[in-house]
Amino acid sequence: MRTHVLEEDSMIIEFDSPYQTRNQLEKLFKVSPATIYRWIKEGNFPKPVRLGANMVRWKASDIETWIIQKEVAA
C-alpha cells in the first residue's frame, strides 16, 4: 500500500490509504459534514467516489491536488 504524503510548509499530511472517509476529512480540515457538502455543491471541493450503495470515499490524490491549488491561490 502506498502512503500519500503532502508537505505544507512545516506540516506534513500523510494518507495511509488511497481513499479517505468524510470523517477523516472533517478531522483533517476541522469542518462539519455540511461544510464539506456545501464546498462540493459550490464546486470548491473534490467530488467523492461511490464505492458501494452506502460507501462514499474521496481519492487522496484529489485531496492532495485540492490542497496544493488552495496553497497556490493564497
C-alpha positions in Angstrom: 0.0 0.0 0.0 1.4 3.4 -1.0 1.4 6.2 1.6 0.4 9.5 0.3 2.4 12.4 1.8 1.8 16.0 1.3 4.1 18.7 2.8 2.6 22.1 3.6 5.3 24.4 4.9 6.2 22.7 8.2 3.1 20.5 8.3 3.1 17.0 6.7 -0.2 15.3 5.9 0.0 11.5 5.5 -2.7 9.5 3.9 -2.3 5.8 4.6 -4.9 4.8 2.1 -5.7 5.9 -1.4 -9.2 6.7 -0.2 -10.4 8.9 2.6 -13.6 8.9 4.5 -15.7 12.0 5.2 -14.9 11.6 8.9 -11.2 11.7 8.2 -11.6 14.8 6.1 -13.7 16.5 8.8 -10.9 15.9 11.3 -8.2 17.0 8.8 -9.8 20.3 7.9 -11.7 20.8 11.2 -15.0 21.3 9.4 -18.5 19.8 9.6 -20.1 17.4 7.2 -22.4 20.3 6.0 -19.3 22.3 5.1 -17.8 19.5 3.0 -21.0 19.0 1.1 -21.5 22.8 0.6 -18.0 23.0 -0.8 -18.8 20.2 -3.2 -22.1 21.8 -4.3 -20.3 25.1 -4.9 -17.6 23.3 -6.9 -14.9 24.1 -4.4 -14.0 20.6 -3.2 -13.4 17.3 -5.0 -16.4 15.1 -5.5 -16.5 11.8 -3.7 -16.3 8.3 -5.4 -19.2 6.0 -4.7 -17.7 2.5 -3.9 -20.9 0.9 -2.9 -24.5 1.5 -2.1 -23.6 3.1 1.3 -19.9 3.7 0.8 -18.5 7.1 -0.3 -14.8 8.0 -0.3 -12.6 10.7 -1.6 -9.4 9.9 -3.5 -6.4 11.0 -1.5 -4.8 12.2 -4.7 -7.8 14.5 -5.4 -7.5 15.9 -1.9 -3.7 16.5 -2.3 -4.3 18.3 -5.6 -7.0 20.5 -4.0 -4.8 21.5 -1.0 -1.9 22.4 -3.4 -4.3 24.5 -5.5 -5.5 26.3 -2.4 -1.9 27.0 -1.3 -1.0 28.4 -4.8 -4.1 30.6 -4.8 -3.5 32.0 -1.4 
